[in-house]
Amino acid sequence: FINSRLVKGLPLAEAIYAPNLKLPGHSHRHAGFCLILQGSYNESYGGTLLECKPSYVKFQPAGELHSDLYGNESVHSFIIELEHTWLTHMGVNSLVGNNPAVFHSSSIGWLMMKLRKEFHSTDVEAPFVIEALVLELIAETSRNRAKISKDDHPRWLRQAKEYLDEQ
């Protein structure tokens, strides 16, 4: 890590990873978000491969075994960890999700960039803004996941579900 901070129970950090780095299978204790600022890498979860490029935001659930393969240039990223106690305290456990994902959404990227700006801020308001933005980030990614999963179903299945829900 080149810079890290604990803000209102949220670990935040900026990190730089060496080019051509290969990280064997490992997992993380906490769920988290990672904004790729520079460079690219692939993250492999069994049969699922996530391509992480600049401006993409990766969500990583807690405890998921994965490996990383970094590209030809160093990777600079901004990371937010979501500790279980914080998620429970805030009442947002159910919104976090259990599957790894990469988001290309401009709104999610914008939230992460704003969080990074506040991470570097030293004023007394920054911790409150960070906490609020992380809550918004969780809500936005939850909505994004719901929209994607809804769009993945065939129209006839969505209509049947809507009919059953109405009855």
Secondary structure, 3 states (H helix, E strand, C coil): CCEEEEECCEEEEEEEECCCCEEEEECCCCEEEEEEEECCEEEEECCEEEEECCCCEEEECCCCCEEEEECCCCEEEEEEEECHHHHHHHCCHHHHCCCCEEECCHHHHHHHHHHHHHHHCCCCCHHHHHHHHHHHHHHHHHHHHHHHHHHHCCHHHHHHHHHHHHC
